[in-house]
């Protein structure tokens, strides 16, 4: 059961990655990255002893994607999204080939590494992220993200005023 579960997560991630190669609009790329981060966070939630890692991962990815999406959507032209048949057929064909030949791609060593019990590993201490030694760096990163958000909002308002004058 675990092997099939891991294989299905890996195949979904491969499908998302192959769809990312064919997307050309910022909105489609952002949605695919958000879906990939949700799937990876689900995998971490299932296989890790602490759910904080998956929560932090999804929060960092979503906040970063919101900042990037605001910046790119303010600069990029509004393009219509057009999908070709190749966009849908090729990724599913690649995933089907990998799934049918999964013994070649997912060997026994990989499965042993993926299926080992992560509870037996050294205890992961999430509180070390907020320890007194690391606290200044965490604070700098939080302030940096806040400043980046403010700069992107100001840039998007600045470019919006130029577009409205034309």
C-alpha positions, 0 to 999 in steps of 0.5 A: 500500500505504501509503495503504491501511495508513494508512486502515485504521489511521484506520478502526480508530481511528474505530471505537474512538472511536465504540464509546467513545461507547456504553460506560458502564462503566469497564472497557469504557472502559479497555479501549477506551482501551488498545486505542487507545493500542496502535494509536497506538503501532503507528503510531508504531513503523512511521512514526517513526525511533525506537521509543522514542516508541511505547514511552514512549507505551504505557507512560505510557498503560498506567500512567495507565490502571491508576491510573484503573482502580483509582480508578474501580473502587473508587468505581463500583458493579459494574454489569452490562454490557449491549450493544444492537444499536445498540452494534454496528451504528452504528459499523460503519455509520459506518465503512462510509460513511467507507470507501466515500467515502474520497475525500471524507474523505481527500484528496490533501493529507492523504495527501501529509502522511501518506505523506511519509518521516519519516526526512527530517525533522529528527532526533528526539533522545530523549536530550533528554528526559533532558538536564540541563535537563529532568531535574528536570521528568522527576523531578517527573513520575515522583514525581507519578505515584508519589504519585498511585498511592499515594494511589489505593491508599490511597483504594481500601483506605479505601473497601473497609473502608467497603464491607465493614462494610455 
